[in-house]
Amino acid sequence: MSFVTTPMGKQIKMKGTLKGIKNLYVAGQWTNSPGGLPVAVASGKFAIQRILKKQRRSIEL
């Protein structure tokens, strides 16, 4: 895991895009807490889903 949350700590979650920058999708272990490899994999999946949704495409072939 990339960092440890505390009971009083704030949960970190990014939307996956940055305001003002078109066609940029953010993915990685630092985008959601507590981070780590499973979070990075899920973050990448969600980034792909956002791209496909914008292109009005399905993940199925």
ChimeraX attribute file (.defattr): number of C-alpha atoms within 10 A of each C-alpha:
attribute: neighborCount
match mode: 1-to-1
recipient: residues
	/A:1	12
	/A:2	12
	/A:3	11
	/A:4	9
	/A:5	12
	/A:6	8
	/A:7	6
	/A:8	6
	/A:9	8
	/A:10	9
	/A:11	11
	/A:12	12
	/A:13	12
	/A:14	13
	/A:15	14
	/A:16	18
	/A:17	15
	/A:18	12
	/A:19	8
	/A:20	7
	/A:21	8
	/A:22	8
	/A:23	10
	/A:24	13
	/A:25	17
	/A:26	16
	/A:27	22
	/A:28	18
	/A:29	20
	/A:30	19
	/A:31	18
	/A:32	20
	/A:33	18
	/A:34	17
	/A:35	20
	/A:36	16
	/A:37	12
	/A:38	12
	/A:39	20
	/A:40	17
	/A:41	14
	/A:42	15
	/A:43	24
	/A:44	17
	/A:45	12
	/A:46	17
	/A:47	20
	/A:48	15
	/A:49	15
	/A:50	15
	/A:51	14
	/A:52	13
	/A:53	12
	/A:54	10
	/A:55	9
	/A:56	8
	/A:57	11
	/A:58	9
	/A:59	8
	/A:60	4
	/A:61	4
